[in-house]
Amino acid sequence: MNAAQRTELFAMLDELARRYPEWRLGQLVANLADWADQAVWDVEDDRLLEAAKVHLAELASRSAELRA
């Protein structure tokens, strides 16, 4: 993972933390690992990034459907 991807992952974590303010950081990372179908201690950063992108896209899609 390069620096730009790492920065993007942290931005995704920030967005998820805003959407789920009741979650602690460990919960957030554990849930991301689960969404990536990986154990939290085995998941690679790029898989976390992809899982975050997919989850946020799904949330945006649901939100758009509710507005329609």
N, C-alpha and C positions, 0 to 999 in steps of 0.2 A: 504494500500500500504506500503510495507516494504522499507527499505533504498536502497536496490539493485534495486528495481523497480523504485523508485524515481530517482535514478542515471541514469537508462536507459531512463526514460522519458526526463530528461534534455539533455541527449545525442541525443535523437530523435529531441528535440526542436533545438538543435545546428545544426544538419544536415539539418533540414527544413529551418532554418534561413540562412544557406549557399546557399540552393537551391533557396530561395526567398528573396534575400537581400533587395528588395524594400519594403517588408512588415515590418510594425512596430510589436512589440511584441504582442500588443493587437490584431492586425489583425491575427497574426499567431495562437494565442490561440482561437480566435473566429472561424477561419476556421477549426481548429482541432475539436472544439466542433460540428461544422456543419457536418464535415465528420463522426462524431460519432452519428449523428442524435439526438443531445442533445442541449438544450439551454446552452449558455456559463455559466450561473450562476448555472446550475443544474448538469453539467457534472462532473463525478467522474474522478480522476486521472487515474485509470486503463482503463477507456474508452478512455481517451486522448491518452494513450500509445498505445492501440490497433489500434486506428485510424491512428496514426502516422506510425506504422509498416505497416499497410495495404497500406497507401498512398505511402510510400517509396518503398514498394514491387511493386506496380503498376508502379511507375516511372521507376524502374529498369527493369521491364518486357518490357515496351514500348521502353526503350533504347536498350535492347537486340534485339527486333524485328526490329528496325531501322538499326541495324548493320548487321542483317542477310540478 
